Amino acid sequence: MALNIHDFIERIEDEFDELEPGKLKPDSVFRQMFDWNSINALVLIAMVKTEYNVTINADDLAKSKTVRDVFKIIETRYHE
């Protein structure tokens, strides 16, 4: 499976009901797009593990500002 940021965004939108489909963009600051909290961080971490078999952690999310930043971390750790 080739990684695609637009597929990644769709998966995020599917996980978080409060995100209106089409609003999230690669350069969106994800913490500002909806009510970001530690539970949502865990949901995102679990989704990445399930969908991409990539482990990210809270520190990775803390260092990331945009959706693209998180996606770049996944890209560097992804192995088919």
VMD Tcl script that builds the backbone (N, CA, C; Angstrom):
set m [mol new atoms 240]
animate dup $m
set s [atomselect $m all]
$s set {name element resname resid chain x y z} {
  {N N MET 1 A 0.852 -1.190 0.000}
  {CA C MET 1 A 0.000 0.000 0.000}
  {C C MET 1 A 0.892 1.246 0.000}
  {N N ALA 2 A 0.740 2.064 -0.998}
  {CA C ALA 2 A 1.476 3.323 -1.047}
  {C C ALA 2 A 0.816 4.320 -0.098}
  {N N LEU 3 A 1.636 5.079 0.581}
  {CA C LEU 3 A 1.101 6.076 1.505}
  {C C LEU 3 A 0.643 7.304 0.729}
  {N N ASN 4 A -0.479 7.841 1.142}
  {CA C ASN 4 A -1.066 8.999 0.492}
  {C C ASN 4 A -1.654 9.890 1.578}
  {N N ILE 5 A -1.249 11.145 1.595}
  {CA C ILE 5 A -1.702 12.047 2.667}
  {C C ILE 5 A -3.215 12.266 2.623}
  {N N HIS 6 A -3.802 12.227 1.434}
  {CA C HIS 6 A -5.247 12.444 1.342}
  {C C HIS 6 A -6.021 11.252 1.926}
  {N N ASP 7 A -5.488 10.041 1.737}
  {CA C ASP 7 A -6.087 8.868 2.389}
  {C C ASP 7 A -5.949 8.971 3.903}
  {N N PHE 8 A -4.792 9.454 4.356}
  {CA C PHE 8 A -4.545 9.639 5.784}
  {C C PHE 8 A -5.571 10.616 6.370}
  {N N ILE 9 A -5.802 11.711 5.672}
  {CA C ILE 9 A -6.775 12.709 6.127}
  {C C ILE 9 A -8.176 12.095 6.195}
  {N N GLU 10 A -8.554 11.310 5.187}
  {CA C GLU 10 A -9.870 10.664 5.205}
  {C C GLU 10 A -10.007 9.729 6.402}
  {N N ARG 11 A -8.948 9.021 6.723}
  {CA C ARG 11 A -8.982 8.115 7.879}
  {C C ARG 11 A -9.146 8.904 9.177}
  {N N ILE 12 A -8.484 10.044 9.277}
  {CA C ILE 12 A -8.636 10.899 10.462}
  {C C ILE 12 A -10.083 11.384 10.554}
  {N N GLU 13 A -10.620 11.853 9.432}
  {CA C GLU 13 A -11.999 12.356 9.430}
  {C C GLU 13 A -12.990 11.254 9.797}
  {N N ASP 14 A -12.699 10.022 9.393}
  {CA C ASP 14 A -13.566 8.891 9.756}
  {C C ASP 14 A -13.517 8.602 11.256}
  {N N GLU 15 A -12.356 8.795 11.868}
  {CA C GLU 15 A -12.181 8.508 13.296}
  {C C GLU 15 A -12.839 9.549 14.195}
  {N N PHE 16 A -12.855 10.792 13.758}
  {CA C PHE 16 A -13.315 11.887 14.615}
  {C C PHE 16 A -14.589 12.496 14.044}
  {N N ASP 17 A -15.701 12.172 14.685}
  {CA C ASP 17 A -17.006 12.626 14.214}
  {C C ASP 17 A -17.128 14.146 14.162}
  {N N GLU 18 A -16.407 14.852 15.032}
  {CA C GLU 18 A -16.541 16.302 15.085}
  {C C GLU 18 A -15.830 17.006 13.929}
  {N N LEU 19 A -15.061 16.260 13.138}
  {CA C LEU 19 A -14.407 16.829 11.964}
  {C C LEU 19 A -15.339 16.762 10.763}
  {N N GLU 20 A -15.596 17.899 10.185}
  {CA C GLU 20 A -16.433 17.947 8.979}
  {C C GLU 20 A -15.603 17.486 7.789}
  {N N PRO 21 A -16.082 16.478 7.059}
  {CA C PRO 21 A -15.317 15.977 5.908}
  {C C PRO 21 A -14.960 17.094 4.936}
  {N N GLY 22 A -13.705 17.093 4.509}
  {CA C GLY 22 A -13.234 18.095 3.561}
  {C C GLY 22 A -12.596 19.314 4.195}
  {N N LYS 23 A -12.751 19.493 5.486}
  {CA C LYS 23 A -12.186 20.670 6.164}
  {C C LYS 23 A -10.706 20.496 6.495}
  {N N LEU 24 A -10.302 19.271 6.800}
  {CA C LEU 24 A -8.924 19.002 7.199}
  {C C LEU 24 A -8.039 18.967 5.959}
  {N N LYS 25 A -6.948 19.705 5.986}
  {CA C LYS 25 A -6.001 19.787 4.868}
  {C C LYS 25 A -4.606 19.390 5.371}
  {N N PRO 26 A -3.680 19.093 4.458}
  {CA C PRO 26 A -2.336 18.704 4.889}
  {C C PRO 26 A -1.662 19.733 5.814}
  {N N ASP 27 A -1.915 21.013 5.577}
  {CA C ASP 27 A -1.275 22.042 6.393}
  {C C ASP 27 A -2.141 22.539 7.542}
  {N N SER 28 A -3.247 21.840 7.809}
  {CA C SER 28 A -4.105 22.196 8.949}
  {C C SER 28 A -3.381 21.889 10.254}
  {N N VAL 29 A -3.503 22.811 11.201}
  {CA C VAL 29 A -2.991 22.575 12.549}
  {C C VAL 29 A -4.050 21.718 13.243}
  {N N PHE 30 A -3.753 20.423 13.357}
  {CA C PHE 30 A -4.795 19.477 13.761}
  {C C PHE 30 A -5.361 19.766 15.138}
  {N N ARG 31 A -4.572 20.311 16.047}
  {CA C ARG 31 A -5.082 20.615 17.396}
  {C C ARG 31 A -6.123 21.726 17.387}
  {N N GLN 32 A -6.140 22.532 16.334}
  {CA C GLN 32 A -7.094 23.632 16.240}
  {C C GLN 32 A -8.354 23.261 15.471}
  {N N MET 33 A -8.359 22.093 14.857}
  {CA C MET 33 A -9.484 21.690 14.015}
  {C C MET 33 A -10.671 21.163 14.820}
  {N N PHE 34 A -10.394 20.690 16.021}
  {CA C PHE 34 A -11.466 20.192 16.888}
  {C C PHE 34 A -10.940 20.185 18.312}
  {N N ASP 35 A -11.758 19.766 19.242}
  {CA C ASP 35 A -11.418 19.790 20.659}
  {C C ASP 35 A -10.341 18.744 20.948}
  {N N TRP 36 A -9.073 19.145 20.828}
  {CA C TRP 36 A -7.951 18.224 20.981}
  {C C TRP 36 A -7.696 17.945 22.459}
  {N N ASN 37 A -7.566 16.674 22.812}
  {CA C ASN 37 A -7.252 16.299 24.187}
  {C C ASN 37 A -6.483 14.979 24.176}
  {N N SER 38 A -6.150 14.482 25.349}
  {CA C SER 38 A -5.332 13.268 25.435}
  {C C SER 38 A -6.066 12.038 24.897}
  {N N ILE 39 A -7.367 12.001 25.043}
  {CA C ILE 39 A -8.146 10.878 24.499}
  {C C ILE 39 A -8.048 10.874 22.976}
  {N N ASN 40 A -8.192 12.047 22.367}
  {CA C ASN 40 A -8.085 12.132 20.913}
  {C C ASN 40 A -6.681 11.759 20.442}
  {N N ALA 41 A -5.665 12.109 21.226}
  {CA C ALA 41 A -4.299 11.711 20.889}
  {C C ALA 41 A -4.182 10.189 20.876}
  {N N LEU 42 A -4.762 9.535 21.871}
  {CA C LEU 42 A -4.720 8.070 21.927}
  {C C LEU 42 A -5.482 7.441 20.766}
  {N N VAL 43 A -6.598 8.046 20.382}
  {CA C VAL 43 A -7.368 7.542 19.244}
  {C C VAL 43 A -6.526 7.639 17.965}
  {N N LEU 44 A -5.850 8.769 17.773}
  {CA C LEU 44 A -5.012 8.949 16.587}
  {C C LEU 44 A -3.843 7.961 16.591}
  {N N ILE 45 A -3.208 7.782 17.730}
  {CA C ILE 45 A -2.100 6.829 17.858}
  {C C ILE 45 A -2.577 5.419 17.516}
  {N N ALA 46 A -3.731 5.037 18.028}
  {CA C ALA 46 A -4.280 3.700 17.761}
  {C C ALA 46 A -4.653 3.539 16.290}
  {N N MET 47 A -5.227 4.569 15.689}
  {CA C MET 47 A -5.595 4.510 14.278}
  {C C MET 47 A -4.366 4.313 13.405}
  {N N VAL 48 A -3.298 5.029 13.705}
  {CA C VAL 48 A -2.058 4.903 12.931}
  {C C VAL 48 A -1.492 3.489 13.063}
  {N N LYS 49 A -1.528 2.943 14.258}
  {CA C LYS 49 A -1.036 1.580 14.467}
  {C C LYS 49 A -1.880 0.563 13.699}
  {N N THR 50 A -3.188 0.710 13.764}
  {CA C THR 50 A -4.103 -0.222 13.107}
  {C C THR 50 A -4.028 -0.123 11.587}
  {N N GLU 51 A -4.067 1.081 11.072}
  {CA C GLU 51 A -4.156 1.280 9.623}
  {C C GLU 51 A -2.806 1.163 8.907}
  {N N TYR 52 A -1.727 1.555 9.588}
  {CA C TYR 52 A -0.420 1.609 8.923}
  {C C TYR 52 A 0.631 0.707 9.560}
  {N N ASN 53 A 0.286 0.091 10.685}
  {CA C ASN 53 A 1.234 -0.718 11.446}
  {C C ASN 53 A 2.495 0.083 11.786}
  {N N VAL 54 A 2.272 1.327 12.156}
  {CA C VAL 54 A 3.341 2.253 12.538}
  {C C VAL 54 A 3.042 2.739 13.948}
  {N N THR 55 A 4.074 2.754 14.770}
  {CA C THR 55 A 3.922 3.237 16.135}
  {C C THR 55 A 4.365 4.694 16.218}
  {N N ILE 56 A 3.439 5.533 16.667}
  {CA C ILE 56 A 3.768 6.909 17.011}
  {C C ILE 56 A 3.396 7.086 18.477}
  {N N ASN 57 A 3.926 8.125 19.097}
  {CA C ASN 57 A 3.635 8.333 20.510}
  {C C ASN 57 A 3.262 9.793 20.770}
  {N N ALA 58 A 2.971 10.069 22.013}
  {CA C ALA 58 A 2.544 11.418 22.396}
  {C C ALA 58 A 3.626 12.447 22.093}
  {N N ASP 59 A 4.889 12.061 22.248}
  {CA C ASP 59 A 5.988 12.979 21.952}
  {C C ASP 59 A 6.007 13.340 20.462}
  {N N ASP 60 A 5.750 12.345 19.610}
  {CA C ASP 60 A 5.670 12.616 18.169}
  {C C ASP 60 A 4.571 13.623 17.875}
  {N N LEU 61 A 3.430 13.457 18.516}
  {CA C LEU 61 A 2.317 14.380 18.299}
  {C C LEU 61 A 2.619 15.764 18.849}
  {N N ALA 62 A 3.304 15.803 19.975}
  {CA C ALA 62 A 3.648 17.093 20.573}
  {C C ALA 62 A 4.595 17.882 19.670}
  {N N LYS 63 A 5.474 17.180 18.975}
  {CA C LYS 63 A 6.436 17.826 18.069}
  {C C LYS 63 A 5.803 18.203 16.732}
  {N N SER 64 A 4.638 17.654 16.442}
  {CA C SER 64 A 3.966 17.899 15.170}
  {C C SER 64 A 2.980 19.046 15.309}
  {N N LYS 65 A 2.967 19.876 14.287}
  {CA C LYS 65 A 2.029 20.988 14.284}
  {C C LYS 65 A 0.882 20.715 13.310}
  {N N THR 66 A 1.235 20.241 12.117}
  {CA C THR 66 A 0.229 20.050 11.080}
  {C C THR 66 A -0.018 18.562 10.811}
  {N N VAL 67 A -1.068 18.307 10.066}
  {CA C VAL 67 A -1.363 16.938 9.635}
  {C C VAL 67 A -0.183 16.403 8.826}
  {N N ARG 68 A 0.409 17.242 7.995}
  {CA C ARG 68 A 1.567 16.845 7.189}
  {C C ARG 68 A 2.736 16.412 8.074}
  {N N ASP 69 A 2.939 17.088 9.195}
  {CA C ASP 69 A 4.027 16.719 10.121}
  {C C ASP 69 A 3.830 15.295 10.638}
  {N N VAL 70 A 2.620 14.954 11.027}
  {CA C VAL 70 A 2.327 13.602 11.520}
  {C C VAL 70 A 2.514 12.599 10.393}
  {N N PHE 71 A 2.038 12.941 9.209}
  {CA C PHE 71 A 2.150 12.049 8.060}
  {C C PHE 71 A 3.622 11.770 7.733}
  {N N LYS 72 A 4.477 12.782 7.821}
  {CA C LYS 72 A 5.915 12.591 7.536}
  {C C LYS 72 A 6.537 11.599 8.516}
  {N N ILE 73 A 6.126 11.645 9.770}
  {CA C ILE 73 A 6.621 10.678 10.759}
  {C C ILE 73 A 6.202 9.269 10.354}
  {N N ILE 74 A 4.946 9.127 9.950}
  {CA C ILE 74 A 4.449 7.817 9.520}
  {C C ILE 74 A 5.243 7.330 8.309}
  {N N GLU 75 A 5.482 8.220 7.359}
  {CA C GLU 75 A 6.241 7.843 6.158}
  {C C GLU 75 A 7.623 7.301 6.500}
  {N N THR 76 A 8.284 7.919 7.467}
  {CA C THR 76 A 9.647 7.491 7.794}
  {C C THR 76 A 9.670 6.135 8.496}
  {N N ARG 77 A 8.552 5.757 9.106}
  {CA C ARG 77 A 8.505 4.496 9.869}
  {C C ARG 77 A 7.735 3.381 9.163}
  {N N TYR 78 A 7.130 3.702 8.043}
  {CA C TYR 78 A 6.274 2.744 7.346}
  {C C TYR 78 A 7.101 1.768 6.526}
  {N N HIS 79 A 6.783 0.484 6.662}
  {CA C HIS 79 A 7.407 -0.566 5.861}
  {C C HIS 79 A 6.307 -1.467 5.351}
  {N N GLU 80 A 6.290 -1.677 4.029}
  {CA C GLU 80 A 5.251 -2.560 3.458}
  {C C GLU 80 A 5.513 -3.994 3.810}
}
mol reanalyze $m
mol bondsrecalc $m
mol representation Tube
mol addrep $m
